Amino acid sequence: MKKIVYALLAWFIAIQWAFAAVNINSATEAELDKLPGVGPAKAKAIIEDRKKNGPFKTADDLKRVKGIGDKNFEKLKGEITVDGAAAAPKPEAKPEAKPAATSTAKPAAAAPAEAKKDAKK
């Protein structure tokens, strides 16, 4: 019975370890090197950028590192975090509708004109 419990416990820990996201704000060069598409040079560049520009506020900020573009980021986004939680993909932003053009006439100026029309009747 103990062997089964230990085996299940070991399996559970292994699963958790396998799915743990790497915090790009605190990861070592070795931890970053294990990420897909990140080798020793990019891991070093990530740490240098972090030192120079401060912590990453969002996972998308990783794109500011030379050598990490959209393609590399797509491979990484499910594996990285900035606060300990896995980074969720952001929904694509929809363009905002432009507000309708407004007239330059002041509302107060329109009121006397309407009053004059009413007075003529």
Secondary structure, DSSP 8 states (H G I E B T S, - for coil): -HHHHHHHHHHHHHHHHHT--EETTT--HHHHHTSTT--HHHHHHHHHHHHHH-S-SSGGGGGGSTT--HHHHHHHTTTEESSSS------------------SS-HHHHHHHHHHHHHH-
